[in-house]
Every structure is written in structure tokens, then in C-alpha cells.
């Protein structure tokens, strides 16, 4: 019975890994047992604003649990000529999550049953790996050279295909997801034995940090890196919260009226972007929110014509790319203007990402088409 439950959990989380290529972006149904974690790592530092001014966590998001109260904004469109030039296209053979390699010479493709690393801009196959029947592919490092798998959800198997090396890291917990840090030196696992996350140093193979303190009435949660190595993002249904990794300090929890569909934390570690529906004049509208996550202050928000499932800050922290329906929009953080830059006539767009140098924007469609745009 225990084995069957684990198989079921593995299947559920595999859907989460590929959620960015699915328009509905379903959450991972991770069942967490009631558990009070030990205090082997510094206890969470609770800021004053976290203890007041926020509603209590609720099982189901309701308009009463919103933070903050709805503010109707009218974000003007950006005027001027289009400045996106289509420079390359590539078609996948199955839905997949796509990531740039840090040196911008390749892209990593994580599909349902394989991992591929393709050269850019030629799209030649540099490496391919087929997932075994009892194996679960977790993530690939930012440089595209190391990938993490598990066959028991307790041990991390890290393989470097360029060097031909492998390393096993016993985590000491039962986990359902793992992710490399943006700099590729660490890997974080989300524990199923307690409400927490463990971060391991890859070179040493040892645990560095244990994060805990996030609370929610929801039966599912996850912990992810943003674009900064310094922070971890906790998410459960309509609630999102950021913690500082070095101190285990939890910043104020941020609540939405509906489930969170997309989020990103910028590389500078100053802004958190989320997307969720919010009531505006008695009508629920897709909305993008920008927060100072350290104070919980809402910096800006604007409604969109369609739900935003993919969002990504540019490397220079000046823009936020959004995939909504069959179009890509760029939000300028300085002018607070939005421009629709590309509209697909054939498919919905589920993922959008910037190249490491910020000069190329990639859209991934539900029709398995990758389009590469040069930003002029």
C-alpha cells in the first residue's frame, strides 16, 4: 500500500514539473502529513508586518481573504513600433519545460519521458537521456550539464553528462520535487515528511540549510527558487511567501482571491510577481501583481485580457514578460506600461523566458512550437 501511494505521488508531481507547458498549469497535489518540524536550523524570524495587517489563511480562497483590497488601475499601452524580430523556430515532439543554458549556447528540454540538451542556434542534439520506468527526472542544472533523478524519492542521483560523473546524495527525507539553484551550486528538495525544504551543497554532498515555518491550511505546497540564489518561494493555492535562505527569515505571507497561476522573483531579489484572478466591479478578472515581498507592499497591479500562466523578469530587472492566451506582453517596470509584442494565430502560449543576456525572448506554445525573438 505504501508503495502504491508513493507511485501515485510520483505521478502527480511529474505533472507539476511540466505544468509550465500546460495552459491550465495544474498544481502538484502533494499530501502533507501533520507534523511539527524540529528546530535544528534557526527558527523563522517573523517580521512585525507578518503578524498584523494580513488575513488568516483559509482553506479555500475567498474575496474576503484578499490582500490588499482591490485597486482598479488603468495601465496604458506602450506606444511605438514593434521591436521583436523572429529569428529562429523549433518544434518539439512532446510537451516539455524549456530552459536556457547559462552561457546561451544551448537549451535544455525536459519532456515526459526524456531529457535533451540542444545547441543554440542550430538545435543540434548535444545530449539525450530517456527516463527509466521506475525513475523520476527532477531537474537539470542551469549550465545544462548536470541532471537530477531519483528512483526512491529519498536519494538524489546527480549525473554530469559532460564529465561522465555521478554522485548520490542521501537526503534523509521523503521528497517529491527538487530544483537546482540559479547558480547551479545547490539543490533544494521539498520534504514530504515535514513542512520544510532541505538545501544541499552539490560539491560537498552535504546539507547546508533546513528551511521551515511556512503554514497553510491547504493540503498542497511547494518550495522553489526564484531568479535569486538568496531566497526561497513557498506557494500553496492562493498563498505565496518568500524566505531568506541564509537566516530562514519568513517575510509576510501574501494572499490572493483565487489560486496563483504564475509567479517569479527577480534576479536582484527585490520584486515578486504573481498572477491570479481578482474581483473588479463584481467580476473576476485576470490580474498581475507586483510586490515588495520583504514588506508585503503591493507596488503595482493591472488586469489582463486573459489569464497569465507564464511570467519571467528580464535579467536586468527592467521588464516582465507575460504569456497570456495566444500573445506575449512586455511590462516595463519603469514606465509601468504594457505592450503586446507577439500574437500567435495557431496556439496558446504557455511559457516565456529571456535569454541570459536579455536580448532574446522565447515563447513556448501548446502546439509544441518554440519561437525565438530578438529584442531590438
C-alpha positions in Angstrom: 0.0 0.0 0.0 2.8 2.4 0.9 4.5 1.7 -2.4 1.3 2.3 -4.3 0.8 5.7 -2.5 4.4 6.7 -3.5 3.8 5.7 -7.1 0.7 7.8 -7.1 2.5 10.8 -5.6 5.3 10.5 -8.1 2.8 10.6 -11.0 1.2 13.7 -9.5 4.4 15.6 -9.2 5.5 14.7 -12.7 2.5 16.7 -13.9 3.7 19.7 -11.8 7.2 19.6 -13.4 5.6 20.0 -16.8 2.9 22.4 -15.7 4.6 25.4 -17.3 3.9 23.8 -20.7 0.3 23.2 -19.9 -2.1 26.1 -20.1 -4.1 25.0 -17.1 -0.9 24.9 -15.1 -2.3 22.5 -12.5 -0.7 22.4 -9.1 1.1 19.4 -7.7 -1.3 17.5 -5.4 1.2 16.9 -2.6 -0.3 15.4 0.5 1.5 16.6 3.6 1.1 14.8 6.9 0.5 16.9 10.0 4.0 17.4 11.5 5.8 19.9 13.7 9.4 20.3 12.4 12.3 20.3 14.8 14.4 23.4 15.3 17.7 22.1 14.0 18.0 25.3 11.9 17.4 28.8 13.2 13.8 29.4 14.0 11.9 31.5 11.4 12.2 35.2 12.1 8.7 36.7 11.9 8.5 40.3 10.8 6.1 42.7 12.5 4.1 43.2 9.4 3.6 39.4 9.1 1.7 39.4 12.4 -0.7 42.1 11.6 -2.5 43.5 8.6 -2.9 40.2 6.9 -6.0 37.9 6.9 -5.8 34.4 8.4 -5.1 31.6 6.0 -8.2 30.0 4.6 -8.8 26.6 3.0 -10.5 28.0 0.0 -9.6 31.4 -1.4 -12.4 33.9 -1.0 -12.7 37.6 -1.8 -12.6 38.3 1.9 -9.2 36.8 2.2 -7.6 39.1 -0.4 -4.5 41.2 0.2 -4.7 44.0 -0.4 -8.2 45.3 -1.2 -8.9 45.6 -5.0 -7.4 48.7 -6.6 -8.6 49.5 -10.1 -5.7 50.6 -12.3 -5.6 51.6 -15.9 -2.2 50.7 -17.3 -1.7 52.5 -20.6 -0.4 50.5 -23.6 3.1 51.1 -24.7 3.2 53.1 -28.0 5.7 52.9 -30.7 6.9 50.4 -33.4 7.2 46.6 -32.7 10.7 45.7 -31.5 10.6 41.9 -31.6 12.1 40.1 -34.6 11.5 36.4 -35.1 15.0 34.9 -35.6 14.5 31.1 -35.1 11.9 28.4 -34.6 11.9 24.9 -33.4 9.2 22.2 -32.9 9.2 19.8 -30.0 7.8 16.2 -30.3 6.0 16.4 -26.9 5.1 18.9 -24.2 8.2 20.0 -22.3 9.7 22.5 -20.0 12.4 24.6 -21.7 15.3 26.4 -20.0 18.3 28.3 -21.4 21.8 27.2 -20.6 23.7 30.0 -18.7 26.2 30.5 -21.5 23.4 30.9 -24.0 24.9 28.2 -26.3 22.2 25.6 -25.6 18.7 25.0 -24.3 17.5 22.2 -22.0 14.3 20.4 -22.8 12.6 18.3 -20.1 9.8 16.2 -21.5 7.5 13.5 -20.1 10.0 10.7 -20.7 13.3 12.2 -21.8 15.8 15.0 -21.3 17.5 16.7 -24.2 20.2 19.4 -24.5 20.2 21.2 -27.8 22.7 23.6 -29.2 21.7 27.1 -30.0 21.1 28.4 -32.6 21.5 25.2 -34.6 19.3 23.0 -32.4 21.7 20.0 -32.8 21.3 17.3 -30.1 24.2 17.5 -27.7 22.8 15.1 -25.1 19.7 12.9 -24.7 18.6 10.7 -21.8 15.5 8.5 -21.7 13.9 8.2 -18.3 13.7 4.6 -17.0 10.4 3.0 -15.9 11.0 3.5 -12.1 12.9 6.7 -12.4 11.8 10.3 -11.9 13.6 13.2 -13.6 13.7 16.1 -11.3 15.6 19.0 -12.8 18.7 20.0 -14.9 21.4 22.4 -13.8 21.4 26.0 -15.3 24.5 25.2 -17.4 22.8 22.2 -18.9 25.5 19.7 -17.8 24.1 18.0 -14.7 20.7 16.4 -14.2 19.0 15.1 -11.0 16.9 11.9 -10.8 15.6 9.6 -8.1 14.2 6.1 -8.0 13.1 6.1 -4.4 12.3 9.7 -3.6 14.9 9.7 -0.8 18.2 9.7 -2.6 19.3 12.3 -5.2 21.3 10.9 -8.1 23.3 13.7 -9.8 24.9 12.9 -13.2 27.2 15.2 -15.2 27.0 14.1 -18.8 29.8 16.3 -19.9 32.3 14.9 -17.3 30.8 11.4 -17.1 30.5 11.6 -13.3 27.7 10.8 -10.9 27.0 11.4 -7.2 24.4 10.1 -4.8 23.1 12.5 -2.0 21.0 10.8 0.7 18.5 13.4 1.7 17.2 11.8 4.9 13.7 12.7 3.9 11.0 11.6 1.5 10.7 14.2 -1.2 8.6 14.8 -4.2 10.4 17.6 -6.0 13.9 19.0 -6.4 15.4 22.1 -8.1 18.9 23.4 -8.8 19.7 26.9 -7.5 20.2 29.6 -10.1 24.0 29.5 -9.7 23.9 25.6 -10.0 25.9 25.1 -6.8 23.0 23.9 -4.7 19.9 21.7 -5.0 16.7 22.1 -2.9 14.2 19.3 -2.1 10.7 19.8 -0.8 10.1 17.4 2.1 7.1 15.2 2.4 7.9 14.1 6.0 7.6 17.7 7.3 6.7 21.2 6.2 10.1 22.2 5.0 12.8 22.3 2.4 16.4 21.0 2.6 19.2 22.6 0.6 22.3 20.6 -0.2 25.8 21.7 -1.4 26.4 19.7 -4.6 30.2 19.6 -4.4 30.3 18.6 -0.8 27.1 16.4 -1.0 26.1 17.7 2.4 23.0 19.5 3.8 23.6 23.3 4.1 20.2 24.6 5.2 16.9 23.4 6.5 14.0 25.9 5.8 10.7 25.7 7.7 8.0 27.9 9.2 5.6 28.2 6.2 2.0 27.5 7.3 -1.2 26.9 5.2 -4.5 25.2 5.6 -4.2 23.9 2.0 -3.2 20.2 1.6 -0.6 21.0 -1.0 2.5 23.2 -1.1 5.8 23.6 -2.8 9.1 25.5 -2.4 11.0 26.9 -5.4 13.9 29.2 -6.1 13.3 32.4 -8.0 16.0 34.0 -10.1 18.0 34.9 -6.9 20.1 32.4 -5.0 19.3 34.2 -1.7 15.5 33.4 -1.5 13.1 30.5 -1.5 9.5 30.9 -2.6 6.7 29.0 -0.7 3.4 28.5 -2.6 0.1 26.9 -1.7 -3.0 27.6 -3.7 -3.7 31.3 -3.2 -0.9 32.0 -0.8 2.7 32.8 -1.6 5.6 33.7 0.8 9.3 34.3 0.5 12.0 33.3 3.0 15.6 34.4 3.1 17.8 31.2 2.9 20.7 32.3 5.0 18.6 33.3 8.0 15.4 31.3 7.5 13.6 34.6 7.9 10.0 34.4 6.6 8.7 37.6 5.0 5.0 38.5 5.1 2.6 36.0 3.5 0.8 37.4 0.5 -2.8 36.3 -0.1 -4.8 36.3 -3.3 -8.5 35.9 -4.0 -8.0 32.9 -6.3 -5.4 30.3 -7.0 -2.0 31.6 -8.1 -1.3 30.7 -11.8 2.2 32.1 -12.3 5.0 33.7 -10.3 8.6 34.9 -10.5 11.1 36.6 -8.2 13.6 38.9 -10.0 17.4 38.3 -10.0 18.0 41.4 -7.9 15.9 40.0 -5.1 13.6 43.0 -4.8 10.3 42.1 -6.6 7.9 39.3 -6.6 5.4 39.0 -9.5 2.2 36.8 -9.3 -0.8 36.3 -11.4 -4.3 35.3 -10.2 -7.9 36.3 -10.7 -9.3 39.2 -8.6 -12.7 40.7 -8.2 -13.1 44.0 -10.1 -16.5 45.6 -10.0 -18.1 42.3 -9.1 -16.3 40.4 -11.9 -13.3 38.2 -11.6 -10.5 39.4 -13.9 -7.1 38.0 -14.6 -4.6 40.2 -12.8 -0.9 40.6 -12.5 0.5 41.8 -9.1 3.9 43.2 -8.3 5.1 43.1 -4.6 7.9 44.2 -2.5 8.0 40.8 -0.9 10.1 41.9 2.1 7.3 44.3 3.3 4.4 42.7 1.6 3.6 46.0 -0.1 1.7 45.9 -3.4 3.8 48.1 -5.8 1.5 47.8 -8.8 -1.2 45.7 -10.4 -3.1 45.6 -13.7 -5.7 43.4 -15.3 -5.1 41.5 -18.5 -7.5 40.3 -21.2 -6.6 36.6 -20.5 -5.1 34.6 -17.7 -1.3 34.8 -17.3 0.3 31.3 -16.9 3.9 32.2 -17.7 5.8 35.2 -16.4 9.5 36.0 -16.2 11.6 39.0 -15.2 14.3 40.1 -17.6 17.9 39.6 -16.4 18.4 43.4 -16.0 15.2 43.6 -13.9 13.7 46.2 -16.2 10.9 44.2 -17.8 8.4 41.4 -17.0 7.4 39.1 -19.9 3.9 37.6 -19.8 2.3 34.8 -21.8 -1.5 35.3 -21.8 -3.7 33.3 -24.2 -2.1 33.4 -27.6 0.0 36.5 -27.0 3.2 37.8 -25.4 3.3 41.1 -23.5 6.2 43.0 -22.1 5.6 45.1 -19.0 8.1 48.0 -18.5 8.8 48.3 -14.7 9.9 51.9 -15.0 7.1 53.3 -17.2 4.5 50.9 -15.9 3.3 50.3 -19.5 2.4 47.1 -21.2 3.0 46.3 -24.9 1.6 43.3 -26.8 4.6 42.1 -28.8 3.6 38.9 -30.5 0.3 37.2 -31.2 0.1 33.6 -32.3 -2.7 32.7 -34.7 -2.5 29.0 -34.2 -1.9 28.2 -30.5 -1.9 29.3 -26.9 1.4 30.2 -25.3 2.3 28.5 -22.0 5.8 29.6 -21.3 8.0 32.6 -21.9 11.6 33.2 -20.9 14.5 35.6 -21.6 18.0 34.6 -22.7 20.7 35.0 -20.1 21.9 38.2 -21.8 18.3 39.5 -22.1 18.5 40.1 -25.9 16.2 37.1 -26.9 12.7 36.2 -25.8 11.4 32.7 -26.2 7.8 31.6 -26.4 6.7 28.0 -26.0 3.2 27.2 -27.3 0.8 24.4 -26.6 1.3 23.3 -30.2 4.9 22.5 -29.2 6.4 25.4 -31.2 9.4 27.4 -29.8 9.8 30.8 -31.3 12.9 32.9 -30.6 12.6 36.7 -30.8 15.4 39.2 -30.9 14.6 42.3 -28.8 15.7 45.4 -30.6 
